[in-house]
Amino acid sequence: MGRSADVPLIGYPRTAGLPAISVHRWKHPHDPLPVPVSGSHAHDFLVLLYLEEGDHVLRVDGRDRLLTTGDAFVVAPGVVVTPARSSGSETVRMWVVFFPADAVDPAAPASLVSWRTHPLLSPFVGSPRSGGQCLHVPPADRAAWLAHLTDLDAELRNRRDGYADAARAHLALLLVRLGRLQSGGPAAPEVEPLLAAVLDLIDDRFHEPISLRDIAGAVGLTPGHLTTAIGRRTGRTVQQWITERRMREARRLLADTGLTVTEIAPRVGYREAGYFVRRFRTAHGVTPGAWRRAGRPTGATPAC
């Protein structure tokens, strides 16, 4: 899980009213992949690549990985990726799917620890250890893979009624097919004990007014030592992890319940609704109310 402090960690760009799934079809060997940085970087979300045609080289955790037609390659959160380069094919057609763990199961925790226990995400579990895992799709199955990717892309582009549920369904089916390519079952999770302890504490206590000092005391470290240790491993501070967990729960409550903003605030660790609104706007660019309205079908009755 370790990564250099000068390697940027890219967060998933969430947009109000849209499912947290992105699909890109990459068609030219000299085109850059759709990421907002030009150098080495890591993600806080999961990445699935499928090479429809051609061959291509990815540098993942300092190791060149050659992909050929029919390869599916998975990259877990925290893995360092350097922009791809062609290995000589005149034609390269590759699909790239970006998604955080909660796109698969919105109710499940999505920390760097807990996503590893979800059965649909088992192919990603071994990724940090090996610099990404490559699984080969047999020729007989490639038409089905292409159909799911094409349909997923169409749902996200056209946004017809029910498209968010349809997109999640296509993603789930792709992950089921991905899991069936594994031999010997998923690898055992590899998570450093300190990181696991910190993220478990945050998951248990994010609804409380918990601080860096509280977390540091619980794991027996000074706040400064803990900040350095977690920053080096994840590219985020402890406070950023606390905020991320609170915002995830806030998004879930806004989407799935009729609770008011005043009722949601204490459930996600904020004593004052006004402060919660400011934190949410900073994280998402819109207020909680605007987020809720954007995610509601046209004509639906407001919950608050």
N, C-alpha and C positions, 0 to 999 in steps of 0.2 A: 504493500500500500504506500510505501514511501515515495516521495517525489521531491525534486529540487524546488526550493522556494522561488526560483526565478521562472518556473514553468507556470503559466497562467491556468487557472481552473475556470472553465467555461460553465456557467449555469444554464439550465434549460430556459429559453425565452418564452415564458407563459404569456398568453393573451386572453383577456376576458372573453368568455363565451366560446372559446375554441378548445377542442380536446388537445391534450399535451402529446401530440404525435406529429412528427414531420417526416415527409417522404421526398427524396430528391433522386432524380434519374440523371446519372452522370454519363455523358456520351462521348467525350473527347479526351484523348490521352494527355493533353496539355492543359485541360481545364482544372482549376483548383476545386477541391472538395468544398461543400457549402458550410464553412466554418468562419467565424469573424476574426481569425488571427492567421498570420502567414507562417509562423514558426511552430516549434514544438508546443504542445498544449495537452491538457487533460480535460475530461468532462465530468460533471456530477450526474450524468444520465447515461443510459445504455445506448449502444450503437450496434446495429445489425447491417452488415454489408452483404450483398449478393451479386456475384459477378455473372451477368447474363451472357456475356460474350467477351472473348479476348483474354489477355493476361495482364497482370498489374502487380506492382510491388508496393507494399506498405511498410513503413518503418514504425514499429510499435515497441515501446520500451527499449529502444536502441538496437532492435533486431529487425533485419529485413525479412519480410514474409511475402513469398510469391503466391499470388492468387491466380487461378486459372478458371476457365469456363465451368460453371456449376458449383463453384466454391461459395460457401456461406461463412462469413468471418464475424465473430462477435468481440466487442470491446467493452469491458466493464468500466464502471466509474473509477476514476483515479489513475487509469493507465495512460502513460505518456505517448502521444501520437505525433508523428512528424508528417507534414503534408505528403500525399502520395505522389508517386512518379511512375511514368510508363516504363514497361520493360521491353518495349519494342513493337507491340501490337499496333497495327494501323487502325483497328476498330476495338474500342473498349466501351462496353455498356455495363454500367454498374448501378445498382440501386442502393441507396443509403437510407436507413430508417433510424431516426432519433426519437427516444422516448424515455421519460423518467419511469421509475417502477410504479408509481401511483397511476400511470396511464393504463396499466393492466388491471390493477385492483385499487380503486380510489380510497377504499377504507383501510388499506394496509399501511403500516409504517414504511417509510422509504429512506431510512438512514443507510449509510454505507454498510451497516451490519445487517439490518433486517431484510433488505431486498434479497439477500442470498438464500433465505429460507423459502422463498416462493417457488412452488413446483414448476411453474412455467418459465422461470428464469434460471433454471439449473444449468443450461449451457454456458451461462456467463460466469459461473462460480469459479471455474479454474482459470479465468482470463488473467487476473493480476499476476498469477504465478508464472504464466508462460508467455506473457506479452500478447495475449489474444488467442482465441481458439478458432481453428479452421475446421469446418465440417463440410464434406463433399456431398452435394445433392446428386443422386443417381439420375441419369438421363430420363428415365421413365417418370420421375417426379417433377421435372423442371417446368412443365407446362402448368402444373398446379401452383407452384411457387410464383410463376410469372402472373398467373391469374389473380392470386391474392394481392400481390404488390400493385398490379394495375388497378384492381378494384379499390384497394386502400387509397391509392393516389386519387382516383376519381371521386371517392366519397369526400375526401378532404378538400378537393378543388371545387366541386359542385355544390356542396353544403345543402343537399336536399333534406327534407324532413327526416329526422331520425339518423342523420349522418354520423353523429358522434358515437352512438351505440354501434352502428355498422362498422365504423373505423376500428373501434375497440375489438369487435368480433373478428375482423380480418387480422388484426395484430395478434390476437390470441391464437387463431388458427395457424398463423405463421410460426409462432413460438412452439405450438404443439408439434408441428412438422420438424422444427429445428431440434426439439428434444428427442425425437425419434431417430435422428441421425447419430446420436451419441452411442458409443459402445461402452459397456461396463458401468453405466449409470453416472450420475454427476459426481464431480470431485468434492471432497470434504471442504467446507469453508475455511479460508485462511484469514483470520482477522486478529490483529495484535490485541492482547488483553487490555491494554490501557484504552485504546480506541473503542473497543467493545464496551468497556465499563462506562466510559464517558457518554457514548451515544445511548446506551441502555438507561442511564440516569436521566438523560434529557427526555427520552421517550416516556419514562415513568412520571416525570415531574414538570413537564413543560407548562402545564396548566397552573402551576404555582408561580409566585414571584421569585423565581430561582435566578441566581447570579453566578458569574464565573467563580467567585470566592466559595460559594456553596458547593459547586461541582469539584473544585480543587480540594476542598476539605474532605469531601466524601471519598476521593481517591488517594488522599494522603500526600498531595503535592502542593507547592506554593502556586498562586495564580500565574506568576511569571513563567515558571517551569512548565505548567500545563499548557499555557498559551503557545509557547515555543514548540512543545512536543506535538500538539494537535495541528498547529499551523504547518509544520514540516510534513506531516503525514497526509493532510487533506487539503491544504491550501485555504482553509477557512479557520476563523477563530471560534472559540467555544460559544461566544455570544451569537455569532452568525448561525451556528448550528441550532441554538435555542430558537432564534427567530425563524429559521427555516421550518422547524417542526411546528411552531405556532401558526405560521402562515398556511401550512398544509392543512392543519385542522380547521383553520378559519375558512379556507376555500371549500372544504368538505361540508361544513355546517351551512355556509351560504348556499351551496348547491342542493343539499339534501334535506334541509329543515326549513321551517318557517320562523326560526328564532330571529329576533331583532338584533341589530348591531349592539345595542346595550346589553342584551342577554349573552351574545357571543363573546364579548370582550373578556369577562372573567373566566370563561371556559377555556380560553387560550392564553391565560396568564397575564392579562392586562386589567388593572383595577379600574382604569378610567376609559370610557368608550372613546373619548376624543383622542387620547394617546394611541389607542388601538387603530383608529381611523388613519391617523398620521403615519403610523408604521406600515399599515397595509398599503396606503397610497405610495409611500416610498418604495416598497417592494414590487408593486404591480403597476404603478402609473395611473391607477384609478381608485376611487373609493370602494369600500365593501358593497355599498348599495349599487354602484354602477356595475361592479363585477357580477352581482346577482342578476341584475336586469339583463346584462349581455348574455348570460347563460340560460335565460328563460325563453321558451318558444314564443313567437309573436302571438299576442292575444291572450297569454296566460294571465291569470289573476295574481296580482302582487301579493306576496306573503307578508310584507310589512311596509 
